[in-house]
Amino acid sequence: MNSAPGLVTVVLLMLGQIYGDSVTQMEGQMTLSEGASLKMNCTYSTTTYVALFWYVQYPREGPQLLLRATTANEKGRNKGFEATYNTETTSFHLEKASVLESDSAMYYCAMSDTVTGTAGGAEHKL
C-alpha cells in the first residue's frame, strides 16, 4: 500500500448478508494523520443472537481476529482498539484513541449466528 508516511488509510467493501441478518459500514476509504483518533462504524441487523467480530488484515498477510464480543454491552479490546456490543443502537463501532502508521490495514466487521455458525461481514481498509 502506497501512502505518505504518518498517514493511515481506511477502505470499505460490503461482504454480504446472512438470512436477512447483516452488518453495515458506511465509510469508504479514510486517510488519517498519525496520532488522530479513529472510529469505524459497524451496525448490525439480526433476528437472532449473534457474536460480533473485528478482523484485521495487514499487507501481504491473511486476516487475523482483532477483537470480539459475544454478549450485550461486552467491550472487546486489543492493541489499543476497542468496540462495544451495543444492543440498543445495534452497533459494534471500532475505536482507537491514537492511530499509528503500523495500523494501516484492512479491517472487517463480521457477525456469526451462534446457533448455525454462518457468518457475514463488511470490511474497512486502514
ABEGO torsion letter per residue (X at the ends): XBBBBGBBBBBBBBAEBBGGBBBBBABBBBBBBBGBBBBBBBBBBBABBBBBBBBBBBBGBBBBBABBBABBGBBBBBGGBBBBBBAAAGBBBBBBABBBAAABBBBBBBBBBAAAGBBBBBBBBX
